């Protein structure tokens, strides 16, 4: 995302949005996870409520069946009147528990169930006086017929109502399960979205990092990268040679052939330096027609191990380049400083390399020279060890 030409407020807003994405995406994922977990718990609660409701229903039908059996036994003379009344009281209590006990609220999830049970309870209570008068009226057959019809009606209703395949709670459980599946898909989608956003942000971050660390004209590393690399090497006390390269005669090419030709020539020089890239050798453009090379080296008891790179650089940069059908030739003046043999800090590295490069230009250009500190008076006019 290019922000060139935009106000600082817009740039600040974009950065803020990026940070918000990093924060919001995991929060969204966690929220959906919690929602799915909640739905699952709710489904389990509903399922448990269904099981409890079915238990109460089974107990009710069981006691009602037992009461009808006791009434029939009393009619046949195989059961005591008091036993039949006791079973009636048990049935009455079971009805009362379902209708009036607040702990059985989950039955409300079966639409109309409480009302239906209450209707049969009212009917049972209305028959109490007739049951109490049985020893006198001897109306067992009629009462048995009425109770059996009521029991059959209740049984048919409850069998239909509490089948999972019917509706009510079964549909609710299915709806919760469907929602759970939907939320799982949402979770997967959110995770994928987060991964895509993270990937895009990473790509953008790398792109901006490349813009910051690489030269836009030549494609090789720039001065910012060079400074960071030098600081890191100095911090790790890694020995290296630093080559400061200045092209001889480039200004003339720019002035006579134009800046476009000059840009092509600089890209060609960068391409040549890129050929030297190795795990121990790095190149960068410092700006204008100045380039730099860092060469990691090993130190022995006598100092730095001699390197063939100076001669390679002189030869590599002193060759012709064809631009728009014209052969253009420059050479290079190269100043070399050594860390930590002579330079003890990065400012000293740059200063010594610059001094060595300037001396090469004073001595005729097209060459490389190491910076050497003054050691004896006889060397005052020749502080450099030249490589030609």
Secondary structure, DSSP 8 states (H G I E B T S, - for coil): ---TT--HHHHHHHHHHHHHHHHHHHHHHHHHHHHHHHHHHHHHHHHHHHHHHHHHHHHHHHHHHHHHHHHHHHHHTSS-HHHHHHHHHHHHHHHHHHHH-GGGGGGGGSTTHHHHHHHHHHHHHHTHHHHHTHHHH--HHHHHHHHHHHHHHHHHHHHHHT-TTSSTHHHHHHHHHHHHHHHHHHHHHHHHHHHHHHHHHHHHHHHHHHHHHB-TTTSSB-HHHHHHHHHHHHHTT--EEEEEEEEETHHHHHHHH-HHHHHHHHHHHHHHHHTT-BTTEEEEEEETTEEEEEEE--EETTEE---SHHHHHHHHHSSEEEETTEEEE-EEEEEEEEETTTB-SHHHHHHHHHHHHHHHHHTTSSEEEEE----SGGGTT--EEEE-
